[in-house]
Amino acid sequence: MGLDMLLYDQEGGLIKVLEIPAELHRHIFGETEVWNSYPELRKIRDYYKTNLYLGSAEINRLQSDLEQISLFLNSGGKELARQLI
């Protein structure tokens, strides 16, 4: 089971539901130690943490963090990250 991300607009309306697959989580946090260099990735490391709120700037940084860390992942991890981005 992956981590669900619910994206809302400024008025609280649901825009989109995304999932960070469990396999991608394992690739990011199990294959490499460089994730610790990315502030937004550190926020999602705790797989069981609930209700993490990110603003639009933080979501943009998370996207950037995923793009950058994908350079350190194997081909399977790269593909999963690319699909999410």
C-alpha positions in Angstrom: 0.0 0.0 0.0 1.4 3.4 -1.0 1.2 6.8 0.5 -1.8 8.7 -0.7 -1.6 12.4 -1.6 -4.8 14.4 -1.8 -4.4 17.7 -3.6 -6.9 20.5 -2.7 -7.4 23.9 -4.1 -7.5 27.1 -2.0 -11.2 26.7 -1.3 -10.7 23.1 0.0 -12.0 21.3 -3.1 -10.3 18.1 -4.0 -8.3 18.4 -7.2 -6.5 15.1 -7.5 -5.5 12.0 -5.6 -2.0 10.7 -6.2 -0.2 7.7 -4.7 3.5 7.4 -3.9 3.8 3.6 -4.5 5.4 1.6 -1.7 7.9 0.4 -4.2 9.1 3.9 -5.0 9.3 4.6 -1.3 11.6 1.6 -0.9 13.7 2.8 -3.8 14.1 6.3 -2.4 14.7 5.4 1.2 16.2 1.9 0.9 18.6 2.2 -2.0 20.3 5.5 -1.2 21.2 7.7 1.7 21.1 10.9 -0.3 17.4 11.4 0.4 18.4 13.0 3.6 19.7 16.0 1.6 16.2 16.7 0.3 14.0 18.5 2.8 10.6 17.6 1.3 11.6 13.9 1.0 12.5 13.9 4.6 8.9 14.8 5.4 7.5 11.7 3.7 10.1 9.2 5.0 7.9 8.2 7.9 5.6 5.8 6.0 3.0 5.8 8.8 2.8 9.5 9.4 -0.6 11.0 8.7 -1.9 14.3 7.6 1.1 16.0 6.3 0.1 19.4 4.9 2.2 20.9 2.1 1.6 24.2 0.4 2.1 24.8 -3.3 5.7 25.9 -2.8 6.4 22.7 -0.8 4.7 20.6 -3.5 6.9 22.2 -6.1 10.0 21.5 -4.0 8.9 17.9 -3.5 8.6 17.5 -7.3 12.1 18.9 -7.7 13.4 16.6 -5.0 11.9 13.6 -6.8 13.4 14.7 -10.1 16.8 15.1 -8.5 16.8 11.9 -6.4 15.7 9.9 -9.4 19.3 10.3 -10.7 20.4 8.0 -7.9 17.8 5.3 -8.4 17.9 2.2 -10.5 15.8 2.0 -13.7 12.7 0.8 -11.9 12.9 3.5 -9.3 13.5 6.1 -12.0 10.4 5.0 -13.9 8.2 5.1 -10.8 9.5 8.6 -9.9 8.9 9.8 -13.5 5.3 8.6 -13.4 4.6 10.5 -10.2 6.3 13.7 -11.4 
